[in-house]
Amino acid sequence: MSHWKSLALIVVCILSIALLASAAQYKFGIADTRHLTFTEPTRVGDVLLPKGDYEVTHTMQGADHIMLFKQLNTKQPVEARVKCQLVPLTRKADQTQQEFVINAKNERVLHTLIFQGDTAQHVF
């Protein structure tokens, strides 16, 4: 009987660890790391990023939400770090969405970013 209790305890521990790891990944309703593509040069914060593929990492600095955009597949990757606000969505996002505004220099400026499966959007 104690063999079954030990086995059950091990299974419960493994499931608990998996649940905690999953919860940490979506602590704010978002995943910590995602990938996206800009089809045109896009200003993110103070940096004009060239078109291309990017890894986007969400981190915290104190109480501030920070997004780090790092260009992929290039010898000299460009990076941008920008503060964002998380705004809850009413349900999980069905698809990834990017919203832009055009500034006085006629540049695309990232305004809102939503990743598929997240329950919050990033507003810059």
C-alpha positions in Angstrom: 0.0 0.0 0.0 2.8 2.4 0.8 4.2 1.8 -2.7 1.0 3.2 -4.2 1.0 6.2 -1.8 4.6 7.0 -2.8 3.8 6.7 -6.5 0.7 9.0 -6.1 2.8 11.5 -4.2 5.4 11.6 -7.0 2.7 12.0 -9.6 1.1 14.9 -7.7 4.5 16.6 -7.3 5.3 16.3 -11.0 1.8 17.7 -11.9 2.3 20.6 -9.5 5.7 21.5 -10.9 4.3 21.4 -14.4 1.3 23.6 -13.4 3.6 26.1 -11.7 5.9 26.3 -14.7 2.9 26.9 -16.9 1.5 29.6 -14.6 4.8 31.4 -14.5 5.0 31.6 -18.3 1.6 33.3 -18.4 1.9 35.2 -15.1 0.4 38.4 -16.7 -1.7 36.7 -19.3 1.2 36.7 -21.8 4.1 34.5 -22.7 7.6 35.7 -21.8 9.1 35.2 -25.3 7.5 35.4 -28.7 8.5 35.8 -32.3 7.2 38.3 -34.9 8.0 39.7 -38.3 7.9 43.4 -39.3 7.2 43.6 -43.1 8.4 47.3 -43.1 10.9 49.3 -41.1 9.1 50.0 -37.8 9.9 52.4 -35.0 9.8 50.8 -31.5 10.5 53.3 -28.8 13.5 55.4 -29.9 14.8 52.8 -32.4 13.9 52.3 -36.0 14.0 48.6 -36.6 14.6 47.3 -40.1 12.0 44.9 -41.6 12.7 41.3 -40.6 12.2 38.6 -37.9 12.4 39.4 -34.2 12.4 37.7 -30.9 10.3 39.6 -28.4 11.0 39.1 -24.7 8.8 40.5 -21.9 10.6 41.4 -18.7 10.0 43.3 -15.6 12.2 46.2 -14.2 10.6 46.9 -10.8 7.0 47.6 -11.6 7.6 48.4 -15.2 6.8 46.1 -18.1 9.6 46.1 -20.6 9.6 44.6 -24.1 13.0 43.7 -25.8 12.9 43.3 -29.5 16.0 41.5 -30.9 16.5 41.0 -34.6 17.1 37.4 -35.8 19.0 35.9 -38.7 21.5 38.8 -39.1 25.2 39.2 -38.3 24.7 42.5 -36.5 21.2 42.3 -34.9 19.4 45.5 -34.0 17.7 45.7 -30.6 15.0 48.0 -29.1 13.9 48.2 -25.5 10.6 49.9 -24.7 8.3 50.2 -21.8 4.7 48.9 -22.3 1.4 48.8 -20.5 -0.5 45.5 -20.3 -4.2 45.9 -21.0 -6.4 42.9 -20.3 -8.4 41.4 -23.2 -11.9 40.0 -22.7 -10.7 36.6 -24.0 -7.6 34.9 -25.4 -6.4 36.5 -28.7 -7.3 34.4 -31.7 -4.4 35.8 -33.8 -1.3 37.9 -33.5 -2.0 41.6 -34.3 0.2 44.7 -34.7 -1.2 48.2 -34.8 0.8 51.2 -35.9 0.6 55.0 -36.1 2.5 57.1 -38.6 4.7 59.8 -37.1 5.8 63.2 -38.5 8.7 61.5 -40.3 6.3 59.2 -42.1 7.6 56.2 -40.1 5.5 53.3 -38.9 5.5 53.4 -35.1 4.4 50.3 -33.1 1.4 51.3 -31.0 -0.2 48.0 -29.9 0.9 44.4 -30.0 -1.2 41.3 -29.3 0.1 37.8 -29.5 -2.1 34.8 -30.3 -3.1 32.9 -27.1 -2.4 35.8 -24.8 -5.1 37.4 -22.6 -3.5 40.9 -22.5 -2.2 43.3 -25.1 0.9 45.5 -25.1 0.3 49.2 -25.5 3.4 51.4 -26.2 
